[in-house]
Amino acid sequence: MKDYKVFDIIGPIMIGPSSSHTAGACRIAKTARAIADPGFDEIEFQLHGSFAATYKGHGTDRALLAGALGFDTDDVRIKDSFELAKEEGLKYKFSRINLGKVHPNTVRMIFKYKDKKDIAIVGSSIGGGNIEIIEIDGVAISYTGMWPTLILKYPDQKGVIHNVSGLLSLCNYNIESIKTVKNSEGIATLIVETSEVVDKDIVERIMEDKRFIFSRYIVGA
């Protein structure tokens, strides 16, 4: 019988020995990359729980870095992510942290820039390669990647939810879920999941609203 190595292909969709510690880790980082502003030149991975305890043996570190480089879970380059990050000039480091009462397979990723504020994104690998993004810059959210999703931040005010949902409805898009979270500084985060991919022109019409201080449209990772 063949002895499988850490980064052999297992099934048709992933590289590595664990759907939670490798495939899930890769998806977290790839999703976080889509949420973060482009142009980051350094990432700090703060590992919690089981991720912190076993990340080297399970290849979680390589998988996280691969996701941050934009690789899919079945990309054979995952095993070479350290070398490829170096080639791209992307700095990185891994540390252990206690994030409190969150899933044991959780990581906080801090994207760092030379000319703008850092962005911190927290994600959990919840089993079977499935993930949940649970925090963006200290604001608790819930994004699983199951549906195309708009994430919009703005100073809390009337009319924003009505405008976004109204435009989607007018264009015959079905909203799977809609949720708002507000922080103590008066910033609201609106998360809208749709049952199908929204046309690029409609997304641009939504995002061009000057009230938004942060806007992302994520189809999946």
C-alpha positions in Angstrom: 0.0 0.0 0.0 1.3 3.5 -0.8 2.3 5.7 2.1 0.6 9.1 1.6 2.5 12.2 2.5 1.1 15.4 4.1 0.5 17.1 0.7 -0.7 14.2 -1.4 -4.0 14.6 -3.2 -6.9 13.2 -1.2 -10.0 12.8 -3.3 -10.7 15.3 -6.1 -10.9 18.5 -4.2 -8.1 19.0 -1.7 -4.4 18.7 -0.9 -3.3 17.4 2.5 -4.3 15.1 5.3 -7.2 17.0 6.9 -10.2 18.8 5.5 -10.3 21.0 8.5 -6.6 21.8 9.0 -5.5 22.1 5.3 -8.5 22.5 3.0 -10.4 24.6 5.5 -7.4 26.7 6.3 -6.7 27.3 2.6 -10.3 28.5 2.1 -10.2 30.8 5.1 -7.2 32.5 3.8 -8.4 32.7 0.2 -11.7 34.2 1.4 -9.9 36.7 3.7 -7.7 37.7 0.8 -10.9 38.5 -1.2 -12.2 40.6 1.7 -9.0 42.5 2.4 -7.7 45.4 0.4 -5.3 44.4 -2.3 -1.6 45.5 -2.1 -0.7 43.9 1.3 2.9 43.0 1.6 2.9 41.1 4.9 0.5 38.8 6.8 0.5 37.7 10.4 -1.3 34.5 11.1 -2.4 34.2 14.7 -3.4 30.6 15.4 -5.9 29.5 18.0 -6.7 26.1 19.6 -6.1 23.1 17.5 -4.6 25.2 14.7 -2.0 26.5 17.2 -1.3 23.0 18.5 -0.8 21.1 15.3 -0.3 23.6 12.5 3.2 22.4 11.4 2.4 18.7 11.4 -0.9 19.1 9.5 0.5 21.6 7.0 -1.9 24.3 8.2 0.8 27.0 7.9 1.4 26.1 4.2 -2.3 25.9 3.5 -3.0 29.3 5.1 -0.2 30.9 3.2 -1.3 29.2 -0.1 -4.8 30.6 0.4 -3.4 34.1 1.0 -1.6 33.7 -2.3 -5.0 32.9 -4.0 -4.6 29.2 -4.4 -7.5 26.7 -4.4 -7.7 23.8 -2.0 -6.7 21.3 -4.8 -3.7 23.3 -6.0 -0.5 21.2 -6.0 1.5 24.4 -5.3 0.2 24.4 -1.7 3.2 22.4 -0.6 5.5 25.1 -2.1 3.7 28.1 -0.6 6.6 29.2 1.6 9.0 29.4 -1.4 6.3 31.0 -3.6 5.5 33.7 -1.0 9.2 34.5 -0.9 9.4 34.8 -4.7 6.4 37.3 -4.5 8.0 39.3 -1.7 5.2 38.5 0.7 6.4 38.5 4.3 4.6 36.3 6.8 4.8 35.0 10.3 2.9 32.6 12.5 2.1 32.9 16.2 -0.1 31.3 18.8 -3.0 33.2 20.4 -6.1 32.5 22.6 -9.1 34.0 20.9 -11.5 33.0 23.6 -14.7 31.1 23.0 -14.4 30.4 19.3 -14.1 27.2 17.3 -10.7 25.4 18.0 -9.7 25.7 14.3 -9.6 29.4 14.2 -7.1 31.9 12.9 -6.8 35.7 12.9 -5.1 37.0 9.8 -3.7 40.5 9.9 -3.0 42.0 6.4 -0.4 44.7 6.6 0.2 47.6 4.2 2.9 50.2 3.7 0.5 53.0 3.0 -2.8 52.2 4.8 -4.3 50.7 7.9 -4.0 47.0 8.7 -7.1 44.8 8.2 -7.7 41.9 10.6 -10.0 39.0 9.6 -10.9 36.1 11.8 -12.0 32.8 10.3 -12.8 29.3 11.5 -12.6 25.9 9.8 -15.7 24.2 11.0 -15.3 20.7 9.4 -15.3 19.0 6.1 -13.5 21.9 4.4 -16.3 24.3 5.4 -15.5 27.7 6.9 -17.0 30.7 8.6 -15.5 34.2 8.6 -16.5 35.5 12.1 -14.9 38.9 12.4 -13.7 41.8 10.2 -11.7 44.5 12.0 -13.3 43.7 15.4 -16.9 43.6 14.0 -18.6 40.2 14.5 -20.1 38.8 11.3 -21.0 35.4 9.9 -20.0 34.6 6.3 -19.8 30.9 5.2 -19.1 31.2 1.5 -22.3 29.3 0.6 -23.8 32.2 -1.2 -22.6 35.2 -3.2 -22.3 37.9 -0.6 -22.1 41.7 -0.3 -20.3 43.0 2.8 -20.8 46.8 3.2 -19.7 49.1 6.1 -21.0 52.6 6.6 -21.8 55.1 9.3 -25.1 53.9 10.7 -28.0 55.8 9.1 -31.5 55.3 7.7 -32.1 54.2 4.1 -29.1 52.1 3.3 -30.7 48.6 3.8 -33.8 49.8 1.9 -31.7 51.0 -1.0 -29.6 47.9 -1.3 -32.4 45.4 -0.9 -34.7 47.4 -3.1 -32.3 47.5 -6.0 -31.7 43.7 -5.7 -35.4 43.1 -5.6 -36.1 45.4 -8.5 -33.5 43.5 -10.6 -35.2 40.1 -9.6 -32.5 38.8 -7.3 -33.6 36.6 -4.4 -32.0 37.5 -1.0 -31.1 34.4 1.0 -30.3 36.4 4.1 -29.7 40.0 5.2 -28.1 41.0 8.5 -26.6 44.2 10.1 -24.1 44.5 12.9 -23.3 47.8 14.6 -20.3 48.6 16.7 -19.8 51.0 19.5 -18.4 53.7 17.2 -21.6 53.9 15.2 -20.4 51.9 12.2 -22.8 49.4 10.7 -21.9 46.3 8.7 -24.5 45.0 6.2 -24.2 41.4 5.0 -26.4 40.4 2.1 -26.4 36.9 0.7 -28.1 36.2 -2.7 -29.2 32.9 -4.2 -27.3 33.7 -7.5 -24.4 35.7 -8.7 -25.4 39.4 -9.1 -24.5 41.1 -12.4 -21.4 43.2 -12.2 -23.2 46.4 -13.2 -25.6 46.0 -10.3 -22.8 45.3 -7.9 -21.1 48.5 -9.1 -24.3 50.5 -8.7 -24.5 49.4 -5.1 -20.8 50.0 -4.3 -20.6 53.4 -5.8 -22.8 54.7 -2.9 -20.6 57.3 -1.2 -21.9 56.3 2.2 -19.9 53.0 2.1 -16.5 53.2 3.8 -15.9 49.5 2.9 -17.5 47.4 0.2 -16.8 43.8 -1.0 -18.6 41.4 -3.2 -17.5 37.8 -2.7 -18.7 35.0 -4.9 -17.0 32.2 -3.0 -13.6 30.7 -2.3 
